[in-house]
Amino acid sequence: MKARPVIVAFTLSLMLSACSGAGPVSPPESTLSASAEIRHHRTPPPVSTPTQEDPSPTTTTSPSPSPSRTLSPTPSDTPTLAPDEWRSMPVVPVAGENNRRIFQDGIGFGNDPHAFSILGDCLSLPENFLGVFGRGLGQYNLGEYYYLQPVIDQFRKSFSRQSISNGNGFNTAAVLSPLKANPRLCQRGENPMSCEYRVHHPSIAIIALGTDDNTAAPEVFEQRMREIVEFTISSGVVPILATKADNREGHDAFNRIIAGLAYEYGIPMWNFWAAAQSLPLHGLSDDRGHLTGNNPGDFASPANLNRGKTVRSLTALQALDAVWHGVTAP
């Protein structure tokens, strides 16, 4: 990716960023009934996600340890989804053998089984997302979801930490641009993603991008997401791709791309879009970019479970729990 287009795309995206207060955009074009189930436990219905073990990734970001096998499909055998099949995918994913191999590669590279990272925008900053779970007991209320306490204990040090690859207005261009790397923590030529993986050594990464990519063409978004996915896999980090509740780009184009990449590479997809369908305004505030609610750590309150931020944190924890147990299963 050449520097000049990245700078232009990133600057324009910041101007229209949901994190900086975007104006009204078209509401989601959902046709799915409000039946998305968020009370999944550790064995939700499996989704067909074929394992790919073909030619090496083509990422152009900074160097990373080479894995013992490669996962980039060739055009002739790339699996595809039907255009709207992603809508019926479960909220909580499963992580099978393909992801166990990625995880084990990462442990061999020195990745930390107690660490995860986030690639995302302001919706995924600690104060809006999972940060409360790093502050200790008494700061959150799991209610009937008490079974999630072990995954909180496992990844305690990552919840309240802001990832280098997570920032206000961040989009795929920012995550891939060395110009957005933290100069105090990152080496010359590193982008926020490669810097985050080197500094934090995560074993899992939640990749929640797209809201602030709304000015990018779908093919550009797909190219950048593919680069992010391939670099993440080559680093031995298990990616969890997240769909989004908003439809700022129109026609749910980015959610289709996210689901297609998850299916193609055989990696987990946390379908937050499906969880949000039963919420008022699909969990979105009036600007259709931000999420409703202000207490993402209280799962005992029925009112909170009717708000976007709380449901997003709950289903993210469920996804992290499912993937963690999946990749560490004997």
C-alpha positions in Angstrom: 0.0 0.0 0.0 1.5 3.3 -1.0 1.8 6.0 1.7 0.0 8.8 0.0 -3.4 7.0 -0.6 -3.3 5.7 3.0 -2.8 9.2 4.4 -5.6 10.6 2.3 -8.0 7.7 3.1 -7.2 7.9 6.8 -7.6 11.7 7.0 -10.9 11.6 5.2 -12.1 8.8 7.5 -11.2 10.8 10.6 -13.3 13.6 9.3 -16.3 11.4 9.1 -15.4 9.2 12.0 -18.1 7.8 14.3 -15.7 8.3 17.1 -15.5 12.0 16.4 -19.3 12.5 16.1 -20.6 11.7 12.7 -23.8 13.1 11.3 -26.8 10.9 10.6 -26.4 8.1 8.1 -28.8 5.6 6.7 -30.1 3.0 9.2 -29.2 -0.6 8.9 -31.0 -2.5 6.1 -31.6 -5.6 8.3 -34.4 -8.0 7.4 -33.6 -10.5 10.1 -36.2 -10.9 12.9 -35.3 -10.0 16.4 -34.4 -13.5 17.4 -30.6 -13.3 17.8 -29.7 -15.4 20.9 -26.9 -14.1 23.1 -27.2 -16.6 25.8 -24.7 -19.0 24.2 -22.5 -21.2 26.3 -19.3 -22.8 25.2 -20.6 -25.1 22.4 -22.8 -23.0 20.1 -23.9 -24.7 16.8 -20.8 -25.2 14.6 -20.4 -23.2 11.4 -18.7 -24.7 8.4 -15.3 -23.1 8.3 -12.9 -25.1 6.1 -9.2 -25.2 7.0 -7.0 -23.6 4.4 -3.3 -24.6 4.1 -2.0 -23.1 0.9 0.5 -20.5 -0.4 2.1 -18.1 1.9 0.5 -14.7 3.0 1.3 -11.7 0.9 1.2 -9.1 3.7 3.5 -6.1 3.2 3.6 -5.0 6.8 6.7 -5.3 9.0 8.4 -8.7 9.6 7.0 -11.4 11.8 8.1 -14.9 12.6 7.3 -17.3 9.8 4.8 -20.0 10.7 5.4 -23.7 10.2 2.5 -23.7 7.7 0.7 -21.1 5.6 -3.0 -20.3 5.3 -3.5 -18.1 2.3 -5.9 -19.7 -0.2 -5.3 -19.8 -3.9 -8.0 -18.2 -6.1 -9.0 -21.6 -7.5 -10.0 -23.0 -4.2 -11.2 -20.0 -2.2 -14.5 -20.9 -0.5 -17.3 -18.4 -0.6 -20.5 -17.7 1.3 -23.9 -16.9 -0.2 -24.4 -13.1 -0.1 -26.7 -13.1 3.0 -25.5 -16.2 4.7 -23.6 -14.2 7.3 -26.8 -12.9 8.8 -27.7 -16.4 10.1 -24.3 -17.2 11.5 -24.2 -17.7 15.3 -23.2 -14.8 17.6 -20.6 -16.9 19.3 -18.1 -18.8 17.2 -16.3 -22.1 17.6 -12.6 -22.5 17.1 -11.5 -25.8 15.7 -8.3 -27.6 14.7 -7.2 -24.8 12.3 -7.2 -22.3 15.1 -5.5 -24.6 17.5 -2.6 -24.9 15.1 -2.4 -21.1 14.8 -2.4 -20.8 18.6 0.3 -23.5 19.0 2.4 -21.7 16.4 2.1 -18.5 18.5 3.1 -20.2 21.7 6.2 -21.4 19.8 6.9 -17.8 18.8 6.6 -16.7 22.4 3.0 -15.4 22.4 1.4 -15.1 25.8 -1.6 -17.4 26.4 -2.9 -14.9 29.0 -2.9 -11.9 26.6 -5.3 -10.7 23.9 -5.2 -7.6 21.8 -7.9 -5.4 20.2 -7.8 -3.8 16.7 -10.5 -1.3 16.7 -11.9 2.3 17.0 -13.4 4.3 19.8 -16.2 1.8 20.3 -13.5 -0.7 21.5 -11.6 1.6 23.8 -11.4 0.2 27.4 -14.0 2.8 28.7 -16.5 1.7 26.1 -15.9 -2.0 25.8 -14.1 -4.5 28.1 -12.0 -2.3 30.3 -14.2 -2.8 33.4 -13.2 -6.5 33.6 -9.6 -5.6 34.3 -10.5 -3.6 37.4 -11.2 -6.4 39.7 -14.3 -8.0 41.4 -17.0 -5.6 42.4 -16.5 -3.4 39.4 -18.8 -5.5 37.2 -21.7 -7.8 37.6 -21.9 -11.0 35.5 -25.3 -12.1 36.8 -26.3 -15.3 35.2 -23.2 -15.2 33.1 -21.0 -16.1 36.0 -19.5 -18.9 33.9 -17.5 -16.1 32.1 -15.3 -15.4 35.2 -12.6 -17.9 34.3 -12.0 -16.2 30.9 -11.8 -12.8 32.7 -9.2 -14.3 35.1 -7.3 -15.8 32.2 -6.9 -12.5 30.3 -7.1 -10.1 33.3 -4.1 -8.0 32.3 -5.5 -7.3 28.8 -8.9 -5.9 29.6 -8.1 -2.5 30.9 -5.0 -2.0 28.8 -5.5 0.1 25.6 -4.0 -1.7 22.7 -1.5 0.2 20.5 -3.8 -0.9 17.6 -6.9 0.5 19.2 -7.6 4.2 19.0 -10.1 7.0 18.5 -11.0 7.1 14.8 -8.9 4.0 13.9 -9.8 2.2 10.8 -8.1 -0.4 8.6 -5.9 2.3 7.0 -4.7 3.5 10.4 -4.0 0.0 11.7 -1.7 -0.6 8.7 0.0 2.8 8.6 3.3 3.4 10.4 2.3 7.0 10.6 -0.2 6.0 13.3 2.2 3.9 15.4 3.0 5.1 18.9 6.5 6.6 18.5 7.3 5.9 22.2 6.7 2.2 21.8 7.1 1.3 18.2 10.1 0.7 16.1 10.8 2.4 12.8 8.6 1.0 10.0 6.1 -0.7 12.4 2.4 -0.1 12.1 0.1 -0.2 15.1 -0.8 -3.8 14.5 2.7 -5.2 14.1 3.9 -3.0 17.0 1.1 -4.2 19.2 1.8 -7.9 18.5 5.5 -7.4 19.2 5.0 -5.4 22.4 2.1 -7.4 24.0 2.6 -10.9 22.5 -1.1 -11.7 22.3 -2.4 -15.2 21.6 -5.8 -13.9 20.4 -6.8 -10.7 18.7 -10.3 -9.2 18.5 -10.5 -7.4 15.1 -13.4 -5.0 15.3 -13.0 -2.6 12.4 -15.2 -1.1 9.7 -17.3 1.6 11.4 -14.7 4.3 10.6 -13.9 2.8 7.1 -17.2 4.0 5.8 -15.6 6.2 3.1 -13.6 3.4 1.7 -14.7 1.3 -1.3 -15.7 -2.3 -0.4 -12.8 -3.7 -2.4 -10.3 -1.4 -0.6 -11.7 -2.5 2.8 -11.5 -6.1 1.8 -7.8 -5.7 0.7 -6.9 -4.1 3.9 -8.8 -6.6 6.1 -7.1 -9.5 4.2 -3.7 -8.0 4.9 -4.6 -7.7 8.6 -5.9 -11.3 8.8 -2.9 -12.8 7.0 -0.4 -10.9 9.2 -2.3 -11.9 12.3 -2.3 -15.6 11.3 1.4 -15.4 10.3 2.2 -14.0 13.8 0.6 -17.0 15.5 -2.3 -14.9 16.8 -5.8 -16.3 16.5 -8.0 -13.6 14.9 -11.6 -13.1 16.0 -13.3 -11.1 13.3 -16.3 -9.0 14.5 -19.3 -7.9 12.5 -20.7 -4.5 13.4 -24.2 -3.2 14.2 -24.0 -0.1 12.0 -24.4 0.1 8.2 -22.6 3.4 7.6 -21.0 2.1 4.3 -24.4 1.0 3.0 -25.8 -2.4 1.9 -24.0 -4.1 4.9 -21.0 -4.5 2.5 -18.4 -4.7 5.2 -20.2 -7.3 7.3 -20.4 -9.5 4.1 -16.7 -9.0 3.6 -15.8 -9.8 7.2 -17.9 -13.0 7.2 -16.4 -14.0 3.9 -12.9 -13.7 5.2 -13.7 -15.6 8.3 -15.2 -18.4 6.2 -12.3 -18.4 3.7 -9.5 -18.6 6.3 -11.4 -20.9 8.7 -11.1 -18.4 11.6 -13.7 -17.4 14.2 -16.3 -14.7 13.6 -18.1 -13.0 16.5 -21.4 -11.9 14.9 -22.3 -8.9 17.0 -24.6 -7.7 14.2 -26.9 -10.7 14.9 -26.9 -10.0 18.6 -27.8 -6.3 18.0 -30.9 -7.1 15.9 -33.2 -7.6 18.9 -32.2 -4.3 20.5 -33.9 -0.9 20.1 -32.5 0.7 17.0 -30.2 -2.3 16.8 -28.2 -1.0 19.8 -27.3 2.2 17.9 -27.7 5.8 19.1 -29.4 8.4 16.9 -26.2 9.0 14.8 -26.3 5.3 13.8 -22.5 5.1 14.5 -22.2 5.0 18.3 -23.7 2.4 20.6 -26.3 3.0 23.4 -25.6 2.5 27.1 -22.9 3.6 29.5 -22.3 0.5 31.7 -20.9 -2.3 29.6 -20.0 -4.4 32.6 -23.4 -4.9 34.3 -25.0 -8.1 32.9 -27.5 -8.5 35.8 -29.6 -5.5 34.7 -32.3 -6.2 32.2 -32.2 -2.6 31.2 -28.5 -2.8 30.4 -29.0 -5.9 28.4 -31.2 -3.8 26.1 -28.3 -1.5 25.2 -25.6 -1.8 22.6 -22.5 -1.4 24.7 -23.5 -4.0 27.3 -24.6 -6.6 24.7 -21.4 -6.0 22.8 -19.2 -6.5 25.9 -21.2 -9.6 26.9 -21.1 -11.3 23.5 -17.4 -10.4 23.0 -16.6 -12.1 26.3 -18.6 -15.1 25.2 -16.7 -15.2 21.9 -13.3 -14.9 23.7 -14.4 -17.6 26.1 -15.4 -19.9 23.3 -12.3 -19.4 21.3 -10.0 -19.7 24.3 -11.5 -23.1 25.2 -11.5 -24.1 21.6 -7.8 -23.4 21.0 -6.7 -25.0 24.3 -8.8 -28.1 24.0 -6.8 -31.3 24.1 
